[in-house]
Amino acid sequence: MQQPDTQTLIQWDRRYVWHPFTPMKAWMEKTDPPVIERGEGEFLFDTQGRKYIDGVSSLWCNVHGHHVPELDQALRDQLDKIAHTTLLGLCNVPSILLAKRLVEIAPPGLSRVFYSDNGSTAVEVACKLAYQYWVNLGKREKNRFISLRDAYHGDTLGAVSIGGIPAFHQVYEPLCFPVDRIAPPLLPPFAATDASVILDSVSAPQAGNSHWQEDIEHILAQHPGRHAAIVLEPLVQGAGGMLMHPPGTLTRLRHIADKHNLLLICDEVMTGFGRTGKMFACDHEHVTPDLLCLSKGLTAGYMPLGATLATENIFQAFYADPRAGRTFFHGHTFTGHPLACAVALASLDLMESRKTLEHVQKLSAVMATGLAPLRDHANVGDIRQLGLIAAVDIVPRRGHARFDFHWRVGGELCAAMRENGLILRPLADTLVLMPPLASSVQSVSRLTQIVVQSVSTVAEIVRRKQESNGK
Ligand SMILES: *Cc1c(COP(=O)(O)O)cnc(C)c1O
């Protein structure tokens, strides 16, 4: 079939596609969105041939860029053998090789890999494993979880239960299991602006705000012996606004979990696979969680795949005679998908041969330098950066509260940046810069230029909003 023209495609999109995280009425009224047709490295091309920098790594998952010959070849090679077969009652070659590889690169002590097919399911698996771990040990009462406010762990109901972003999660509260939330430990504004400083200092424990430690002690005292696990996104809370924790936070949580006999679950769906400048965020503090959730960058952003890594201690709690009733009855049709596992293996090869982690350190410095002019800008409330994650908070005036949410200042800035050849997706009024890890220095530099230039238009946007509001 010949591909319909762009106008027809957009018309059919509006007629048939229900977009994720999207108020659909506003979507219909928006100017025509680009219809992406192909990609090359860090660039996306739409059906009209316009070229964009993929500044969000296709929602935080792309590692080596698009249309990468080695990754494409790995997929084709696997396709020549078999696309999919089940892990229920059978093994397949790529899922075995990948599990071994993941255990080799993961924080030491994680020894077993449970596959699923996305980030939310990787988290669901971790929560169910944590709960059943205690059940299997005869501690059924340990059924509460501790998580952080503004946490995001995915959109399935278990992940929503431990999530903490009211705008996304509040409506589902009656359907969720009970979770005790603590305030996220946060770095003060502009503390995480210099990439080199951050990358070096993260391993040295510092005093952050200590409020959260009192919170957690209070919660533990309120429900003694009732908690199964602490769950968090280590170092950087993604969808909550790229919130960054003070160095040493993860180490302290590990200590607290040990002291009170709970498991530590790290959701590295976003931070995993080099995004923060190390293979895993946990590596910055040499912490091994009991359960580690992976997805997004696992397949370099090519295919949906999730993995939950567990310690031998957890695995052993399920390892018993079938009649003991300790089996983990969980699995998805596409668990351990061969195509996805094959491309994940090829991606790990590329990370090694291309020294991706070193490249991230270099790009991270380029990004920090590029964003430096914004440090003194009146409309910038904070800049945070770790590895190739950067966030710029746009505010009415430094030290002042946020814009009216309905003004969609972040959204307008990103729409304008698209005209300049950059795709970004904001988190409310926080601009998020997350290019593919294999981007060129030139592209990262260009990306920061477009962002810096765009921030200079904030005053104009505000003036227009005020006029149209008659204020
Ligand atoms: C994206 C994300 C998820 C959910 O992954 P999906 O594949 O979108 O279900 C979970 N946790 C974190 C930290 C994420 O960034």
The ligand as an SDF file (V2000), in Angstrom:
LIG
                    3D

 15 15  0  0  0  0  0  0  0  0999 V2000
    9.2240    5.3150   32.2470 C   0  0  0  0  0  0  0  0  0  0  0  0
    9.3710    4.8550   33.6400 C   0  0  0  0  0  0  0  0  0  0  0  0
    8.6240    3.7700   34.1250 C   0  0  0  0  0  0  0  0  0  0  0  0
    7.5680    3.0870   33.3140 C   0  0  0  0  0  0  0  0  0  0  0  0
    8.0650    2.4610   32.1860 O   0  0  0  0  0  0  0  0  0  0  0  0
    7.0350    2.1060   30.9810 P   0  0  0  0  0  0  0  0  0  0  0  0
    7.8520    1.2940   30.0480 O   0  0  0  0  0  0  0  0  0  0  0  0
    6.6140    3.4220   30.4040 O   0  0  0  0  0  0  0  0  0  0  0  0
    5.9140    1.3610   31.5640 O   0  0  0  0  0  0  0  0  0  0  0  0
    8.8710    3.3370   35.4100 C   0  0  0  0  0  0  0  0  0  0  0  0
    9.7810    3.9300   36.1890 N   0  0  0  0  0  0  0  0  0  0  0  0
   10.5100    4.9790   35.7590 C   0  0  0  0  0  0  0  0  0  0  0  0
   11.5210    5.5880   36.6670 C   0  0  0  0  0  0  0  0  0  0  0  0
   10.3180    5.4900   34.4840 C   0  0  0  0  0  0  0  0  0  0  0  0
   11.0000    6.5600   34.0720 O   0  0  0  0  0  0  0  0  0  0  0  0
  1  2  1  0
  2  3  1  0
  2 14  2  0
  3  4  1  0
  3 10  2  0
  4  5  1  0
  5  6  1  0
  6  7  2  0
  6  8  1  0
  6  9  1  0
 10 11  1  0
 11 12  2  0
 12 13  1  0
 12 14  1  0
 14 15  1  0
M  END
$$$$
